């Protein structure tokens, strides 16, 4: 499993991406806007970005807001919260994720807990991040997902480096 931020976009098939953009352009020659159109637009923003850091997260948050109106599922809301975390900061994304805490489908969805863990770690709330990653590991996972989340959990471990003596 290679996370989006770790992927080498130079290896992405540019010809196939160009074909996808052409299909997306042709699909907009209608007055009907469907969830599939918006999902394709979301994919196009990722495909157009030369790197993860250059992704237009504001545009993604905008697309997810539109998608939430057409398809307000817990997973769409989860992805919208993640996009808003990158667009507006981890505290905003975490607040949106925490608002979803009662969603029945997300309680056993590892990616919900892992996303919370990621944002908590970015906010340097390591104990809570560990709890979130542990909750993710308690959910059904395949081997690659489990390994990835275990790495994240290990990254939350308190530093084992000895404390430096205070200078007097």
Buried (B, 14 or more C-beta within 10 A) or exposed (E): EEEEEEEEBEEEEEEEBEEBBEEBEEBEEEEEEEBEBBBBBBBBBBBEBEEBEEBBBBBBBBBBEBBBEBBEEBBBBBBBBBBBBBBBBBEBBBBBBEEBEEBEEBBEBBBBBBBBBBBBBBBEBBEBBBBBBBBBBEBEBEEEBBEBBBEBBEBBEEEEEEEEEEEE
